[in-house]
Amino acid sequence: MSHSTRPALKEPTWVRALFIAVALIFLTLFLFVPLAAVFVQAFAKGWDTYLAAILDPDAISAIKLTLITAAIAVPLNLVFGVCAAWCIAKFEFRGKSILLTLIDLPFSVSPVISGLIYILLFGAQGWFGAWLQEHDIRILFAVPGIVLATVFVTFPFVARELIPLMQAQGNEEEEAAIVLGASGWNTFWRVTLPNIKWGLLYGVILCNARAMGEFGAVSVVSGHIRGETNTMPLHVEILYNEYNFAAAFAVASLLALLALLTLALKSFIEWRLQLSHADDSATRSTEH
């Protein structure tokens, strides 16, 4: 290490203490206190009221729809993410930069705008609205529209996690497998997939968290039909607007628990990724 970099790494104790204090205060005010408030309000009227809110038929319907939507959207994005990452990281082709830009599109477009896009396409006055009505096909204000909106806002997560990972790993192992006689399918399952499994799982966890918590796009296309097209975030909004605060916070506490579980899984995957990178570095050092 050069002498020029040492002073930057040895700040005075009071400076480090100040930054740590600011970070802790920020986390306390904007994360821990609101999260604790959700659970305090959820149980403010007792366990019986909490259970009644969770077991309410409308709440059960919202929970089921949220899980169904995630169960459809996440596997679709898993397949798309792996295919897109494989193409972008392993091959050079015309339009590669355009594909990368399109993958990032949901990050730059408001979820509400995403929902309005589907209104424009499948609404009564939309491009395909008349044809859908003639064939009695419901997209909007039904499960298909909710799934489509959720897929749109969540499809970058898996791809964006895998692309840099695959680019960093390079093509050497796949090329060696093919030279030794492995087919493309066997190469993917036995070489590529084991190398990206933790990154893939990390992307799936993030995708699933966003799918279950999505509000804006789903709110536009759902129609807010109680007991039919309300997901958990929409159900929380309706309960809160009706001044049924105990029930609203009870359902919100389930979302908070899912978020905490996601955070725990995310931390575990990050730890495994670090171990995997350390093992790869050690292996390369040994080979050289």
C-alpha positions in Angstrom: 0.0 0.0 0.0 1.3 3.4 -1.0 1.8 6.2 1.5 -0.6 8.4 -0.4 -3.5 6.2 0.3 -3.0 5.7 4.0 -4.3 9.0 5.3 -7.5 8.5 3.5 -8.0 5.2 5.3 -7.2 6.6 8.8 -9.7 9.3 9.6 -9.8 10.7 13.1 -11.9 8.8 15.6 -14.4 11.6 16.0 -15.0 11.6 12.2 -15.8 7.9 12.1 -18.0 8.2 15.2 -19.9 11.1 13.5 -20.6 9.2 10.3 -21.7 6.1 12.3 -24.0 8.2 14.5 -25.6 9.9 11.4 -26.1 6.5 9.7 -27.7 5.1 12.9 -29.9 8.1 13.4 -31.1 8.0 9.8 -31.8 4.3 10.0 -33.7 4.7 13.3 -35.9 7.5 12.0 -36.6 6.3 8.5 -36.5 2.5 8.9 -36.6 1.1 12.5 -39.2 3.5 13.9 -41.7 3.1 11.0 -41.3 -0.6 10.9 -41.9 -0.9 14.7 -44.9 1.4 14.3 -46.5 -1.0 11.8 -46.3 -3.9 14.3 -47.4 -1.7 17.3 -50.5 -0.5 15.4 -51.2 -3.9 14.1 -51.5 -5.3 17.6 -52.9 -2.2 19.2 -56.4 -3.7 19.6 -55.3 -7.1 20.6 -54.5 -10.5 19.1 -58.2 -11.2 18.3 -58.6 -8.1 16.2 -55.3 -8.9 14.4 -56.4 -12.4 13.6 -59.9 -11.2 12.5 -58.3 -8.8 10.1 -55.9 -11.4 8.6 -58.7 -14.1 8.3 -61.2 -11.7 6.8 -62.3 -13.2 3.4 -61.2 -10.1 1.5 -57.8 -10.2 3.2 -57.5 -13.9 2.4 -58.4 -13.2 -1.2 -55.8 -10.4 -1.4 -53.1 -12.7 0.1 -53.9 -15.5 -2.4 -53.9 -13.1 -5.4 -50.5 -11.7 -4.3 -49.0 -15.1 -4.0 -50.6 -16.3 -7.4 -49.2 -13.2 -9.1 -45.7 -13.7 -7.7 -45.9 -17.4 -8.6 -46.5 -16.5 -12.2 -44.4 -13.4 -12.7 -41.2 -14.6 -11.0 -40.8 -17.8 -13.0 -41.5 -15.9 -16.2 -38.8 -13.3 -15.3 -36.5 -16.1 -14.3 -36.6 -17.6 -17.8 -36.3 -14.2 -19.4 -33.5 -13.0 -17.1 -31.4 -16.1 -17.7 -31.9 -16.0 -21.5 -31.2 -12.3 -21.7 -28.1 -12.5 -19.5 -26.8 -15.4 -21.5 -27.2 -13.6 -24.8 -25.7 -10.3 -23.6 -22.9 -11.8 -21.6 -21.8 -14.6 -23.9 -22.4 -13.2 -27.4 -21.8 -10.1 -29.5 -24.6 -9.1 -31.8 -26.2 -6.1 -33.4 -28.7 -4.3 -31.1 -27.0 -5.5 -27.9 -27.0 -2.0 -26.4 -30.6 -1.5 -27.3 -31.6 -4.7 -25.5 -29.7 -3.5 -22.4 -31.5 -0.2 -22.5 -34.9 -2.0 -22.8 -34.1 -4.2 -19.8 -33.5 -1.0 -17.8 -36.8 0.6 -19.0 -38.9 -0.3 -16.0 -36.4 1.3 -13.7 -36.8 4.6 -15.4 -40.6 4.5 -16.1 -43.1 5.2 -13.3 -45.1 2.1 -12.4 -48.3 4.2 -12.9 -47.2 4.8 -16.5 -46.6 1.1 -16.9 -50.2 0.5 -15.9 -51.4 3.1 -18.3 -49.6 1.4 -21.1 -51.7 -1.7 -20.6 -54.9 0.5 -20.4 -53.9 1.9 -23.8 -53.4 -1.6 -25.2 -56.2 -3.6 -23.6 -58.7 -1.0 -22.4 -62.2 -0.6 -24.0 -60.8 2.2 -26.2 -57.4 0.6 -26.5 -55.7 -1.0 -29.5 -56.9 -4.5 -28.8 -60.0 -3.6 -26.7 -62.6 -4.2 -29.3 -61.2 -7.6 -30.3 -60.9 -8.7 -26.7 -64.6 -7.7 -26.0 -65.7 -9.6 -29.1 -64.0 -12.7 -27.9 -65.0 -12.2 -24.2 -61.4 -12.1 -23.0 -60.7 -10.1 -19.9 -57.2 -8.6 -19.4 -57.8 -5.5 -17.4 -59.5 -5.6 -14.0 -58.7 -9.2 -13.8 -55.8 -11.5 -12.9 -54.1 -11.4 -16.4 -53.7 -7.6 -16.3 -52.3 -7.7 -12.7 -49.8 -10.4 -13.8 -48.8 -8.5 -16.9 -48.2 -5.3 -15.0 -46.2 -7.1 -12.3 -44.1 -8.9 -15.0 -43.3 -5.5 -16.6 -42.1 -3.8 -13.5 -40.1 -6.8 -12.2 -38.4 -8.2 -15.3 -35.1 -6.3 -15.0 -34.1 -7.8 -11.6 -32.9 -11.3 -12.6 -31.3 -10.1 -15.8 -29.5 -7.2 -14.2 -28.1 -9.5 -11.4 -26.8 -12.1 -13.9 -25.4 -10.0 -16.7 -22.4 -8.6 -14.7 -21.8 -12.0 -13.0 -21.7 -13.8 -16.3 -19.5 -11.2 -17.9 -17.0 -11.4 -15.0 -16.9 -15.2 -15.3 -16.1 -15.2 -19.0 -16.5 -18.0 -21.5 -13.5 -20.2 -20.8 -15.2 -22.9 -18.8 -18.1 -23.2 -21.4 -15.6 -23.3 -24.3 -13.6 -26.0 -22.5 -16.8 -28.1 -21.9 -17.8 -27.8 -25.6 -14.3 -28.7 -26.8 -14.5 -31.9 -24.6 -17.7 -32.9 -26.3 -20.5 -31.5 -24.1 -23.6 -30.3 -25.8 -24.9 -26.7 -25.3 -27.6 -27.9 -23.0 -25.3 -30.0 -20.9 -22.8 -27.1 -20.8 -25.5 -24.8 -19.4 -26.7 -27.2 -16.8 -23.3 -28.5 -15.6 -21.1 -25.5 -16.1 -23.0 -22.2 -16.4 -25.9 -22.8 -14.0 -23.7 -23.9 -11.0 -21.5 -20.8 -11.5 -24.5 -18.4 -11.4 -26.8 -20.2 -8.9 -26.3 -17.8 -6.0 -26.6 -14.8 -8.2 -29.7 -16.3 -9.8 -31.3 -16.9 -6.5 -30.4 -13.4 -5.4 -32.2 -11.9 -8.4 -35.2 -14.2 -7.9 -35.5 -13.0 -4.3 -35.4 -9.3 -5.3 -37.9 -10.0 -8.1 -40.3 -11.8 -5.7 -40.1 -9.0 -3.2 -41.0 -6.4 -5.8 -43.7 -8.6 -7.2 -45.5 -9.0 -3.9 -45.1 -5.3 -2.9 -45.9 -3.7 -6.3 -48.6 -1.0 -5.9 -48.6 1.6 -8.7 -48.9 -0.5 -11.9 -51.2 -3.0 -10.3 -53.4 -0.2 -8.9 -54.1 1.1 -12.4 -55.0 -2.2 -14.0 -56.8 -4.0 -11.1 -60.0 -1.9 -10.9 -59.9 -2.3 -7.1 -62.6 -5.0 -7.1 -62.8 -6.1 -3.5 -62.3 -9.7 -2.9 -61.3 -10.3 -6.6 -58.6 -8.0 -7.9 -57.0 -6.5 -4.8 -53.5 -7.6 -3.9 -52.2 -7.0 -0.4 -50.9 -3.5 -1.0 -54.2 -2.5 -2.6 -56.1 -4.1 0.3 -54.1 -2.1 2.8 -54.9 1.1 1.0 -58.6 0.4 1.0 -58.7 -0.4 4.7 -56.7 2.7 5.5 -59.0 4.9 3.4 -62.0 3.4 5.3 -60.3 4.4 8.6 -60.0 0.7 9.6 -56.5 1.3 10.8 -56.1 -1.8 12.9 -56.9 -4.1 9.9 -54.8 -2.0 7.6 -51.7 -2.3 9.8 -52.4 -6.0 10.4 -52.2 -6.8 6.7 -49.3 -4.4 6.3 -47.5 -6.3 9.0 -47.6 -9.4 6.8 -46.0 -7.4 4.0 -43.4 -6.2 6.5 -42.7 -9.8 7.6 -42.2 -10.8 4.0 -39.8 -7.9 3.6 -37.8 -8.9 6.6 -37.7 -12.5 5.4 -36.5 -11.2 2.0 -33.8 -9.2 3.7 -32.6 -12.2 5.6 -32.5 -14.3 2.5 -30.8 -11.5 0.6 -28.1 -11.2 3.3 -27.5 -14.9 3.2 -27.2 -14.9 -0.6 -24.8 -12.0 -0.4 -22.6 -13.9 2.1 -22.6 -17.0 -0.2 -21.7 -14.8 -3.2 -18.8 -13.4 -1.3 -17.6 -16.9 -0.4 -18.1 -18.0 -4.0 -16.0 -15.1 -5.3 -13.3 -15.8 -2.7 -13.2 -19.4 -3.7 -12.9 -18.5 -7.4 -10.1 -16.0 -6.6 -8.3 -18.7 -4.6 -8.7 -21.2 -7.3 -7.3 -18.9 -10.0 -4.4 -18.0 -7.8 -3.6 -21.6 -7.3 -3.8 -22.3 -11.0 -1.4 -19.5 -11.8 
